[in-house]
């Protein structure tokens, strides 16, 4: 649909705001600086849904401020945005806060590489605390530890991933303080849920893997890890780490006191990382630990594989690792799996390495969600993979900024519209917002401006980020909301978000289901948001 056509549609539908409208009628042309969507941006698989008067008027307000940057930014910050399902804790922290933590801990900085190192500060290093008074040193650290000032138009792949090694000495020490910093941002951006990735009991997992060694018989390898309670000892260590992190978080946020910060009310769950570039025995040990942990501790919900997918070791062992996950799913059926897959692009790897990663994550590993999924259309029989993801309701996690910074993929080259056209659930995410120097509001604004999304579509993207999260309990929505629309289950059909729940059946659902309760909380936030912006539109 051309821009002229979209404008004509808008002129027709705005006067009809007193009735219900089709979501296809509410496409908005947002910032001109954003790259326009391709003609096939509209997902044919998604049926139009009725649009309420409040949604139509909120969309009208959004269109009215498309050329007012401050008002537009304020709209996207206030927009309820569900949860962030693809977030690495160490990469999500503000770079400035990492520098301050390094100073507080008395760490040093290697002046040649700008890498944080443990004290004492010997030759070739200087105290991180110098960054408090030396602005040039501080700014150099910000550039080295993030994508700040990275030249536009250049591939940021190596610089992006190198940042983690530069600030790694800072992040392992203070999980709770890191979470407090990230949670403050999440709450400020009007989100209600966070799934963030950490590496539990990292040293213990490395030591156990070295002790056990490799065995190509995955069942036998699993038995060796379990023997003598060794894997359960790691689970206990990981739970103690989580307890310590929780205590540090609560202290930082003053939870349970009269000075409690809003982030104390944020719902947080952990995803256990496995380092895909490591030895096969270590990867398997980390995966087994993460899945056993997810069944033992409700704070942990899933596992994921991290580190660059294009490293030689990652490419060499990719299919083996998918088989590892597939086997462990048979042993730990209650644990969820969200896999980085398809974070690749032509020119980064050989053509043969673009042919199967998403497919194997879905069909071999049995992933519940896929992270990135950027190389979809370069895979063999990608259409069938997309149809399988849609049928199984396997969501794809889309962090636009990191895809652009690492792979150089954005706009019409990104498969965002292709996934939507095939009915694959899509959720927007930040990935490593501290490194990328962005927040979730930026990702929603980018999606709206680049792909011509109106307010009702943005609202459904936010809903998806809770519907496809790994919280337990029944969903608030009937059927397949990606295809059928977000329609409340019968128990809550007559209820009005933001008002007291009247029916006993709906109260029972919200009491018993953490997921439905959080979704209802977001619906109340949408009601307040639409009411405020309906007034602004008039």
C-alpha positions in Angstrom: 0.0 0.0 0.0 1.5 3.3 -1.0 1.8 6.3 1.3 -0.8 8.1 -0.8 -3.1 5.2 -0.4 -2.6 5.1 3.3 -3.4 8.8 3.6 -6.6 8.3 1.7 -7.6 5.5 4.0 -7.0 7.7 7.0 -9.2 10.5 5.6 -12.0 8.0 5.1 -11.9 6.3 8.6 -11.4 9.2 11.0 -14.9 10.5 10.6 -16.2 7.0 11.3 -14.6 6.8 14.7 -18.0 6.4 16.5 -18.3 2.9 15.2 -15.9 -0.1 15.1 -13.1 0.1 12.6 -10.8 -2.3 10.9 -7.2 -2.3 12.1 -6.2 -2.2 8.5 -7.7 1.3 8.4 -5.5 2.7 11.0 -2.1 2.6 9.3 -0.1 5.8 10.2 2.8 7.4 8.4 5.1 8.2 11.3 8.6 9.8 11.2 9.8 10.6 7.7 13.3 9.7 8.8 12.3 6.1 9.2 12.7 3.8 6.3 9.3 3.1 4.5 7.9 -0.4 4.6 7.8 -2.5 1.5 4.4 -3.0 -0.2 3.9 -6.4 1.3 4.3 -5.1 4.9 0.6 -5.9 5.7 0.4 -9.5 7.0 -2.3 -11.1 4.9 -2.6 -14.0 7.4 -3.9 -11.7 10.1 -7.5 -10.9 9.9 -8.7 -7.4 10.7 -10.0 -7.0 14.2 -12.6 -4.5 15.4 -11.1 -1.3 16.7 -12.7 0.5 19.6 -13.6 4.2 19.6 -10.8 4.8 22.2 -8.3 3.0 20.1 -9.2 5.0 17.0 -9.0 8.3 18.8 -5.6 7.3 20.4 -4.4 6.4 16.9 -5.6 9.8 15.7 -3.5 11.4 18.4 -0.5 9.4 17.4 -0.9 10.5 13.8 -1.3 14.1 14.8 2.1 14.2 16.5 4.1 12.3 13.9 6.1 15.5 13.1 6.6 16.6 16.8 9.6 14.5 18.1 9.2 15.4 21.8 5.5 14.5 21.8 6.1 11.4 19.8 8.8 10.2 22.1 6.5 10.9 25.1 3.8 8.8 23.5 6.0 5.8 23.1 7.4 6.1 26.6 3.9 6.2 28.1 2.6 3.4 25.9 2.1 0.2 28.0 4.6 -2.2 26.5 4.1 -5.5 28.2 7.3 -7.3 28.9 10.9 -7.7 27.6 11.4 -11.3 26.8 14.9 -11.1 25.2 17.2 -9.2 27.6 20.8 -10.0 28.7 21.3 -8.6 32.2 24.9 -7.6 31.8 24.3 -6.0 28.5 21.1 -4.2 29.7 22.8 -2.1 32.4 23.5 1.6 31.8 27.2 2.0 30.8 27.5 4.9 33.1 26.3 2.8 36.0 28.9 0.1 35.1 31.6 2.7 35.3 30.3 3.8 38.7 30.2 0.2 40.0 33.8 -0.3 38.8 34.8 2.8 40.7 33.0 1.6 43.9 34.7 -1.8 43.7 38.1 -0.3 43.3 38.6 -1.9 39.9 41.3 -0.8 37.5 41.2 -0.2 33.7 43.8 -1.5 31.3 44.7 1.7 29.4 45.6 0.0 26.2 42.4 -2.0 25.8 40.0 -0.1 28.2 39.2 -3.4 29.9 38.2 -3.5 33.5 40.6 -5.6 35.6 40.9 -6.6 39.3 43.0 -4.4 41.6 45.7 -3.5 42.5 46.3 -1.1 39.6 49.8 -1.8 38.3 51.7 -0.5 35.3 49.6 0.1 32.2 46.4 0.5 34.3 44.6 3.3 36.1 41.8 3.3 38.7 38.3 3.2 37.3 37.5 5.9 39.9 39.5 8.3 37.7 36.5 8.4 35.4 34.6 10.3 38.1 36.8 13.4 37.5 38.4 12.8 34.1 35.7 13.4 31.6 37.8 12.3 28.6 38.6 9.0 30.4 34.9 8.5 31.2 33.8 9.1 27.7 36.4 6.8 26.3 35.1 4.0 28.6 31.5 4.7 27.4 32.6 4.3 23.8 34.6 1.2 24.5 31.8 -0.4 26.6 28.9 0.4 24.3 27.9 1.4 20.8 28.1 5.1 21.7 29.5 7.1 18.8 30.1 4.0 16.7 30.4 5.1 13.1 27.0 4.8 11.3 27.0 2.6 8.3 29.7 0.3 9.6 29.3 -3.2 10.9 29.4 -3.1 14.7 29.5 -6.9 15.0 33.0 -7.2 16.6 32.7 -4.0 18.7 29.3 -5.0 20.0 30.5 -8.4 21.3 33.9 -7.2 22.5 32.2 -4.9 25.0 31.2 -7.8 27.2 34.8 -8.8 27.7 35.7 -5.2 28.5 33.2 -4.7 31.4 32.9 -8.4 32.4 35.0 -7.9 35.6 32.3 -5.4 36.7 29.1 -7.4 36.1 29.7 -10.7 37.8 30.0 -9.1 41.2 26.6 -7.5 41.6 23.6 -9.3 40.0 21.2 -7.6 42.3 22.5 -4.1 41.7 22.5 -4.7 38.0 18.9 -5.9 38.1 17.9 -2.8 40.1 19.4 -0.5 37.4 17.6 -2.5 34.6 14.3 -2.8 36.5 14.2 1.0 37.1 14.4 1.5 33.3 11.8 -1.2 32.6 9.3 0.3 35.0 9.9 3.8 33.7 9.2 2.6 30.2 5.8 1.3 31.4 6.5 -2.4 31.2 5.3 -5.0 33.7 7.4 -8.1 33.2 11.1 -8.9 32.5 12.7 -12.2 31.5 16.5 -11.6 31.7 19.4 -13.9 31.0 22.2 -14.8 33.4 24.8 -17.6 33.6 24.1 -19.4 36.9 26.8 -21.2 38.9 29.3 -20.5 36.0 32.5 -21.6 37.7 30.9 -24.7 39.2 29.5 -25.7 35.8 32.9 -25.3 34.1 34.5 -27.4 36.8 31.9 -30.2 36.6 32.1 -30.3 32.8 35.9 -30.7 33.0 35.6 -33.4 35.6 33.0 -35.4 33.6 34.4 -34.8 30.1 32.7 -35.4 26.8 30.5 -38.4 25.9 28.7 -38.4 22.6 26.0 -40.6 24.2 23.9 -37.7 25.6 21.9 -40.0 28.0 25.1 -41.4 29.4 26.6 -37.9 29.8 23.5 -36.8 31.6 23.7 -39.7 34.0 27.3 -38.8 34.8 26.3 -35.3 35.7 23.6 -36.6 38.0 25.8 -39.2 39.6 26.5 -38.5 43.3 24.2 -35.5 43.3 26.7 -33.3 41.4 24.2 -31.6 39.2 21.9 -31.0 42.1 24.8 -29.4 44.1 25.1 -27.0 41.2 21.4 -26.3 41.3 21.7 -25.5 45.0 24.7 -23.1 44.2 22.6 -21.4 41.6 19.7 -20.9 43.9 22.0 -19.5 46.6 23.3 -17.0 43.9 19.7 -16.1 43.2 18.9 -15.6 46.9 22.0 -13.3 47.3 21.0 -11.4 44.1 17.4 -11.0 45.4 18.7 -9.6 48.7 21.0 -7.1 47.0 18.2 -6.0 44.6 15.8 -5.5 47.5 18.3 -3.5 49.4 19.1 -1.3 46.4 15.4 -0.7 45.7 14.5 -0.3 49.4 11.8 -2.9 49.0 9.6 -3.5 52.0 10.3 -0.1 53.4 8.6 3.3 53.2 11.1 4.3 50.5 10.4 1.3 48.2 11.0 2.1 44.6 8.5 1.2 41.9 10.7 -1.5 40.5 9.9 -3.6 43.6 6.6 -4.4 42.0 8.2 -5.6 38.7 7.6 -9.3 37.9 11.1 -10.8 37.0 12.0 -14.2 35.9 15.5 -15.6 34.9 16.6 -17.4 31.8 19.8 -19.5 32.2 22.5 -18.9 29.6 24.7 -21.6 28.1 27.8 -20.4 26.2 27.6 -21.9 22.7 31.3 -21.2 22.0 32.4 -23.4 24.8 33.4 -27.1 24.7 30.5 -29.6 24.1 30.7 -30.9 27.6 30.4 -27.4 29.1 27.5 -26.4 26.9 25.7 -29.6 27.8 26.4 -29.1 31.5 25.1 -25.5 31.4 22.0 -26.6 29.6 21.3 -29.4 32.0 21.8 -27.1 34.9 19.5 -24.5 33.5 16.7 -26.9 32.8 16.9 -28.7 36.1 17.0 -25.3 37.8 13.8 -24.3 35.9 12.0 -27.3 37.3 13.3 -26.7 40.9 13.0 -22.9 41.3 10.0 -20.9 39.9 12.3 -17.8 39.6 14.0 -19.6 36.6 11.9 -20.4 33.6 14.0 -21.4 30.6 17.4 -21.9 29.0 19.1 -20.1 26.0 22.3 -20.3 24.1 24.3 -17.1 23.9 27.5 -15.8 22.3 27.9 -15.1 18.5 26.2 -17.6 16.3 28.8 -17.1 13.6 31.9 -18.1 15.6 33.7 -21.1 14.1 32.9 -23.2 17.2 29.3 -22.1 17.2 28.8 -23.1 13.6 30.7 -26.4 14.0 28.6 -27.5 17.0 25.3 -25.9 16.1 23.4 -29.1 15.1 25.0 -31.0 18.1 23.7 -28.3 20.4 20.2 -28.5 19.0 20.3 -32.3 19.6 21.4 -31.6 23.2 18.5 -29.3 23.8 16.1 -31.8 22.2 17.3 -34.6 24.4 17.2 -32.5 27.6 13.6 -31.5 26.8 12.7 -35.1 27.2 14.2 -35.1 30.6 12.9 -31.7 31.8 9.5 -31.2 30.0 8.5 -28.4 32.3 11.5 -26.2 31.4 11.1 -23.7 28.6 13.5 -23.1 25.7 14.2 -19.8 23.9 17.0 -20.0 21.4 19.1 -17.5 19.6 18.8 -18.8 16.1 19.3 -17.1 12.7 21.3 -14.2 14.0 23.2 -14.4 10.7 23.3 -12.6 7.4 24.8 -13.2 4.0 28.5 -12.2 4.0 28.9 -13.0 7.7 29.0 -16.7 7.2 29.2 -19.1 4.2 25.9 -19.7 2.3 25.6 -23.2 3.6 25.5 -21.9 7.2 22.4 -19.8 6.4 20.3 -22.8 5.4 19.0 -24.5 8.6 19.6 -22.7 12.0 16.0 -21.6 12.6 14.6 -24.8 11.3 16.7 -26.9 13.6 15.9 -24.7 16.6 12.2 -25.3 15.9 12.2 -28.9 14.7 15.2 -30.5 16.5 15.5 -28.5 19.7 11.8 -27.8 20.1 12.2 -24.2 21.0 9.3 -22.3 22.5 10.6 -19.0 21.2 13.3 -18.0 18.7 15.5 -15.0 19.3 16.4 -12.8 16.3 15.5 -15.2 13.5 17.0 -12.6 11.0 18.1 -15.0 8.2 14.7 -16.7 7.8 14.2 -16.2 4.1 17.8 -17.5 3.4 17.0 -20.9 4.9 15.9 -24.0 2.9 12.2 -24.4 2.9 11.8 -21.3 5.1 8.1 -21.0 4.3 7.4 -24.3 6.0 9.5 -23.2 9.0 7.4 -20.1 9.3 4.1 -22.1 9.0 5.4 -24.5 11.7 6.2 -21.6 14.0 2.7 -20.1 13.4 1.0 -23.5 14.0 3.0 -24.2 17.2 2.7 -20.6 18.4 6.5 -20.2 18.5 7.2 -16.5 18.9 10.1 -14.7 17.4 11.8 -12.1 19.6 12.8 -9.0 17.6 15.4 -6.5 18.8 15.6 -4.1 15.9 18.6 -2.0 17.2 20.9 -4.9 17.9 20.0 -6.5 14.5 21.0 -3.2 12.8 24.2 -2.7 14.9 25.5 -6.3 14.7 24.3 -7.4 11.3 23.5 -4.2 9.5 19.9 -5.5 8.9 17.0 -3.0 9.1 13.9 -1.7 7.4 12.6 -3.8 4.5 15.5 -6.3 4.7 14.4 -7.4 8.2 11.9 -10.3 8.1 9.6 -8.6 10.6 6.8 -8.3 8.1 7.3 -11.8 6.7 6.9 -13.4 10.1 3.7 -11.3 10.6 2.4 -12.2 7.2 2.7 -16.0 8.1 1.0 -15.5 11.4 4.1 -16.1 13.5 3.8 -14.4 16.9 6.2 -11.4 17.1 7.4 -9.7 20.3 9.6 -6.6 20.4 12.6 -6.8 22.7 15.8 -4.8 23.6 18.5 -7.6 23.7 21.3 -5.5 25.2 19.9 -2.0 25.6 22.8 -0.7 27.7 25.3 -1.7 25.0 23.0 -0.5 22.2 22.2 2.8 24.0 18.4 2.4 23.5 15.3 1.4 25.4 12.1 -0.5 24.5 10.3 2.8 23.7 12.8 3.3 20.9 12.1 -0.2 19.5 8.3 0.5 19.4 8.8 3.8 17.8 11.1 2.3 15.2 8.5 -0.4 14.4 5.7 2.2 14.0 7.7 4.5 11.8 9.4 1.9 9.7 6.5 -0.5 9.1 3.6 1.9 9.2 2.0 0.4 12.3 -1.0 2.2 13.9 -1.8 2.2 17.6 -4.0 -1.0 17.6 -1.1 -3.0 16.1 1.3 -1.6 18.6 -1.1 -2.5 21.3 -1.3 -6.1 20.1 2.5 -6.3 19.9 2.6 -5.3 23.6 0.0 -7.9 24.4 2.0 -10.6 22.6 5.0 -9.8 24.9 3.0 -11.1 27.9 1.0 -13.8 26.1 4.2 -15.5 24.9 6.1 -15.0 28.1 7.0 -18.0 30.3 4.8 -17.1 33.3 2.6 -20.0 34.5 -1.1 -20.1 34.4 -4.0 -19.8 32.0 -4.0 -17.0 29.4 -6.5 -14.1 29.5 -7.0 -14.6 25.7 -9.1 -17.1 23.8 -7.7 -19.4 21.1 -4.7 -18.2 19.1 -4.6 -14.4 19.7 -2.0 -13.8 16.9 -4.4 -15.0 14.3 -7.8 -14.6 16.0 -7.2 -11.3 17.8 -7.0 -10.6 21.5 -10.4 -11.6 22.7 -10.9 -12.3 26.5 -11.8 -15.8 27.6 -15.5 -16.3 28.4 -15.0 -15.8 32.1 -13.8 -12.2 31.6 -15.6 -11.2 28.5 -17.9 -8.7 30.1 -15.4 -7.1 32.3 -14.0 -3.6 31.8 -10.3 -3.2 32.4 -9.5 -0.5 35.0 -12.7 -1.2 36.9 -13.3 -3.7 39.7 -13.9 -7.3 38.4 -17.5 -8.2 39.0 -17.8 -11.9 37.9 -16.6 -14.7 40.2 -15.2 -16.7 37.3 -13.0 -13.9 36.2 -11.8 -13.1 39.7 -11.0 -16.8 40.1 -9.0 -16.8 36.9 -7.0 -13.7 37.8 -6.3 -15.1 41.3 -5.1 -18.5 40.1 -3.1 -17.4 37.0 0.0 -15.2 37.3 0.0 -14.7 33.5 -3.7 -13.7 33.2 -3.3 -11.4 36.2 -0.4 -9.5 34.6 -2.3 -9.3 31.3 -5.3 -7.8 33.0 -3.0 -5.3 34.7 -1.8 -4.3 31.3 -5.3 -4.0 30.0 -6.1 -1.6 32.8 -3.0 0.4 31.8 -4.2 0.5 28.2 -7.6 1.8 29.3 -6.0 4.7 31.2 -3.6 5.4 28.4 -6.4 5.6 25.8 -8.5 7.8 28.0 -5.6 10.2 28.4 -4.8 10.3 24.7 -8.5 10.5 23.7 -8.6 13.8 25.6 -5.4 15.0 23.9 -6.8 14.2 20.5 -9.7 16.6 21.2 
